[in-house]
Amino acid sequence: MSIYWEKCDICGRHRPTRQCWLHPERSVCPYCCLACPERPQCPRPAWFPSLRRSASRRTMGVAETKSEAKKALEELLRKLEES
């Protein structure tokens, strides 16, 4: 299996690229996007320095997820005892 990366329009290296929001004619790699001097004015940067959590995980509290897991385990134990 081969992975083909596009060429970054800023640095010229072959890396994963995305389309720049401020300059749609350019494809930028993560390094060039993070080092861009126009990044503070960019409303939607192509690359982010860290992973963002999904909205569904942020809304659920830790106690809610633990209680749901506990309920699921109790149901499974009841089914095992019945059979």
Residue frames as qw, qx, qy, qz and C-alpha x, y, z in Angstrom:
[[0.000, 0.890, 0.456, 0.000, 0.00, 0.00, 0.00],
 [0.440, 0.185, 0.016, 0.879, 1.35, 3.41, -0.94],
 [0.107, -0.833, -0.398, 0.368, 0.54, 6.73, 0.64],
 [0.436, 0.435, 0.243, 0.750, 0.82, 9.70, -1.67],
 [0.216, -0.714, -0.318, 0.585, 1.23, 13.10, -0.11],
 [0.381, 0.857, 0.227, 0.263, 0.79, 16.35, -1.91],
 [0.543, 0.164, -0.138, 0.812, 3.44, 19.01, -2.12],
 [0.209, -0.767, -0.372, 0.479, 3.13, 21.95, 0.28],
 [0.403, 0.802, 0.221, 0.382, 2.90, 25.22, -1.64],
 [0.249, -0.952, 0.163, -0.069, 4.89, 27.10, 1.04],
 [0.476, -0.650, 0.576, 0.136, 7.88, 24.87, 1.91],
 [0.545, 0.525, -0.557, -0.342, 7.77, 22.50, -1.08],
 [0.122, -0.258, 0.946, -0.156, 8.01, 19.28, 0.97],
 [0.564, -0.154, -0.672, -0.454, 5.76, 16.29, 0.39],
 [0.042, 0.041, 0.780, -0.623, 3.54, 16.08, 3.46],
 [0.028, 0.624, 0.781, 0.004, -0.16, 15.81, 4.23],
 [0.065, 0.032, 0.068, 0.995, -1.73, 19.09, 3.12],
 [0.111, 0.685, 0.689, -0.208, -5.00, 20.94, 3.51],
 [0.245, 0.659, 0.326, 0.632, -6.41, 23.95, 1.74],
 [0.236, -0.121, -0.333, 0.905, -5.59, 27.30, 3.40],
 [0.057, 0.745, 0.638, -0.189, -8.65, 29.29, 4.46],
 [0.038, -0.802, 0.003, 0.596, -7.15, 32.74, 3.82],
 [0.190, 0.566, -0.585, -0.548, -5.47, 31.74, 0.55],
 [0.859, 0.148, 0.382, -0.308, -7.66, 29.04, -1.09],
 [0.717, 0.618, -0.309, -0.086, -5.24, 28.57, -3.97],
 [0.144, 0.593, -0.747, 0.263, -2.58, 27.21, -1.57],
 [0.899, -0.259, -0.347, -0.062, -2.22, 23.78, 0.02],
 [0.050, -0.735, 0.523, -0.430, -0.34, 23.96, 3.32],
 [0.652, -0.038, -0.723, 0.225, 1.29, 21.38, 5.57],
 [0.558, -0.737, -0.377, 0.058, 0.74, 21.51, 9.35],
 [0.612, -0.309, -0.083, 0.724, 4.16, 23.05, 9.98],
 [0.189, 0.234, 0.254, 0.919, 3.64, 25.95, 7.60],
 [0.338, -0.678, -0.478, -0.445, 0.10, 26.54, 8.87],
 [0.627, -0.657, -0.320, 0.271, 1.25, 26.71, 12.49],
 [0.523, -0.288, 0.053, 0.800, 4.15, 29.03, 11.58],
 [0.231, 0.630, 0.456, 0.585, 2.06, 31.35, 9.40],
 [0.170, -0.053, -0.274, 0.945, 2.28, 35.03, 10.43],
 [0.389, -0.199, -0.254, -0.863, -1.38, 35.54, 9.41],
 [0.396, -0.225, -0.889, 0.044, -2.62, 32.74, 11.69],
 [0.032, -0.303, -0.599, 0.740, -3.98, 35.05, 14.47],
 [0.371, 0.293, -0.047, -0.880, -6.31, 36.68, 11.92],
 [0.319, 0.035, -0.846, -0.425, -7.39, 33.38, 10.35],
 [0.652, -0.201, 0.171, -0.710, -11.00, 32.46, 11.24],
 [0.967, -0.027, 0.163, -0.195, -10.62, 28.77, 10.37],
 [0.063, -0.666, 0.721, 0.180, -7.01, 27.48, 10.39],
 [0.779, 0.251, -0.501, -0.282, -6.44, 24.33, 8.34],
 [0.698, 0.022, -0.653, 0.294, -4.36, 22.68, 11.07],
 [0.525, -0.779, 0.053, -0.339, -4.60, 22.80, 14.88],
 [0.159, 0.602, -0.720, 0.306, -1.66, 22.23, 17.29],
 [0.215, -0.110, 0.892, -0.381, -3.65, 19.75, 19.41],
 [0.186, -0.313, -0.875, -0.317, -6.57, 17.40, 19.08],
 [0.380, -0.188, 0.157, -0.892, -9.96, 18.80, 19.91],
 [0.207, 0.164, 0.924, -0.278, -12.54, 16.78, 21.80],
 [0.132, -0.396, -0.698, -0.582, -15.89, 16.22, 20.20],
 [0.337, -0.367, 0.083, -0.863, -18.88, 18.15, 21.51],
 [0.808, -0.316, -0.373, -0.328, -20.69, 15.02, 22.69],
 [0.728, -0.087, -0.519, 0.440, -17.83, 14.02, 24.98],
 [0.152, 0.240, -0.302, 0.910, -17.59, 17.50, 26.50],
 [0.509, -0.393, -0.115, -0.757, -21.27, 17.65, 27.42],
 [0.862, -0.314, -0.386, -0.096, -21.28, 14.38, 29.32],
 [0.305, -0.772, 0.466, -0.306, -19.78, 14.50, 32.77],
 [0.244, 0.356, -0.893, 0.130, -17.54, 11.83, 34.21],
 [0.380, -0.002, 0.745, -0.548, -20.19, 10.80, 36.74],
 [0.736, 0.359, 0.062, -0.571, -22.77, 10.33, 33.96],
 [0.615, 0.455, -0.617, -0.186, -20.50, 8.09, 31.91],
 [0.043, 0.260, -0.905, 0.334, -19.56, 6.01, 34.96],
 [0.543, 0.118, 0.569, -0.607, -23.20, 5.53, 35.94],
 [0.758, 0.420, -0.189, -0.462, -24.09, 4.46, 32.39],
 [0.441, 0.422, -0.792, 0.021, -21.24, 1.97, 32.35],
 [0.201, -0.144, 0.832, -0.497, -22.26, 0.62, 35.74],
 [0.700, 0.241, 0.285, -0.609, -25.87, 0.13, 34.55],
 [0.704, 0.459, -0.452, -0.300, -24.70, -1.70, 31.44],
 [0.233, 0.351, -0.880, 0.219, -22.47, -4.01, 33.50],
 [0.420, -0.011, 0.687, -0.593, -25.31, -4.76, 35.93],
 [0.773, 0.342, -0.002, -0.534, -27.60, -5.68, 33.03],
 [0.584, 0.450, -0.668, -0.096, -24.98, -8.01, 31.59],
 [0.020, -0.247, 0.880, -0.407, -24.45, -9.70, 34.96],
 [0.624, 0.126, 0.450, -0.626, -28.22, -10.23, 35.35],
 [0.777, 0.415, -0.269, -0.388, -28.39, -11.84, 31.90],
 [0.382, 0.415, -0.817, 0.117, -25.47, -14.12, 32.76],
 [0.261, -0.124, 0.789, -0.542, -27.10, -15.20, 36.03],
 [0.725, 0.239, 0.207, -0.612, -30.39, -15.95, 34.28],
 [0.776, 0.427, -0.390, -0.252, -28.84, -18.25, 31.70]]
